[in-house]
Amino acid sequence: MAHDERAELEALSHEELLDCFEGALFEHVTEGKEFPEMVEMTIALGIRNFVATRLAPQKDADIIDLFLDGDRAVVELVDHAAELGLLE
């Protein structure tokens, strides 16, 4: 069984393999008994990615403005998720 699954995965393109992995990991994380802890960790990963990729290149003054406007920060986070294709 594992050999058949490996062969199927090896037949995928790199992009298809990454998509498949993402879906399987999401399913595995959301079905686990440790769901609340995994949700918190996943949220933290998303926020860290947002800060590292979206905010780190910005000027300090722009980061401070965003920090002081929580609603705008959430909008920016949602926009980031949309750009990553995470919203339907």
VOMIKOL-841760 format. One line per field, with one value per residue (C-alpha): residue number from 1; y, x, z. Coordinates in steps of 0.02 Angstrom, whole numbers. Each point is the difference from the previous one (the first is absolute). Example, Ala and Ser with C-alpha at 12.3 -4.5 7.8 and 13.67 -1.06 7.14 Angstrom:
<recs>
nr	[1 2]
yy	[-225 172]
xx	[615 69]
zz	[390 -33]
</recs>
This chain:
<recs>
nr	[1 2 3 4 5 6 7 8 9 10 11 12 13 14 15 16 17 18 19 20 21 22 23 24 25 26 27 28 29 30 31 32 33 34 35 36 37 38 39 40 41 42 43 44 45 46 47 48 49 50 51 52 53 54 55 56 57 58 59 60 61 62 63 64 65 66 67 68 69 70 71 72 73 74 75 76 77 78 79 80 81 82 83 84 85 86 87 88]
yy	[0 126 -47 37 166 44 -41 110 144 -22 16 174 161 98 125 -141 -85 159 26 -180 15 162 -79 -158 96 113 -154 -84 155 36 -179 -19 -4 146 111 158 -4 -33 143 119 -58 15 176 45 -68 104 158 -30 -22 160 97 -72 18 148 111 -28 94 150 157 9 146 -104 -147 114 72 -176 -52 144 -43 -178 -4 48 -131 -134 60 -9 -177 -53 80 -97 -162 42 31 -171 -78 -50 80 -65]
xx	[0 135 98 -153 -27 185 -12 -154 88 157 -106 -59 83 89 -145 -129 102 6 -188 -34 115 -84 -173 53 88 -152 -112 119 16 -187 -48 121 -46 118 -103 -3 188 30 -115 96 167 -64 -65 169 86 -114 30 188 -5 -101 122 155 -58 -118 57 188 39 -105 62 -17 -122 -116 9 -41 -150 -63 33 -106 -144 -51 -144 115 126 -135 -46 184 10 -155 72 160 -99 -93 163 59 -159 -68 -171 -137]
zz	[0 49 -157 -110 88 -23 -186 -18 88 -105 -157 50 -54 135 11 8 137 103 -21 50 151 56 -10 90 138 23 14 122 110 6 41 145 183 31 -117 109 25 -184 -48 113 -71 -179 33 74 -156 -111 100 -1 -189 -18 107 -84 -180 4 143 16 -162 53 86 189 -12 -111 120 147 -94 -35 180 63 -118 45 -124 -143 58 -12 -175 -50 71 -98 -158 27 17 -161 -92 57 -69 169 -21 -111]
</recs>
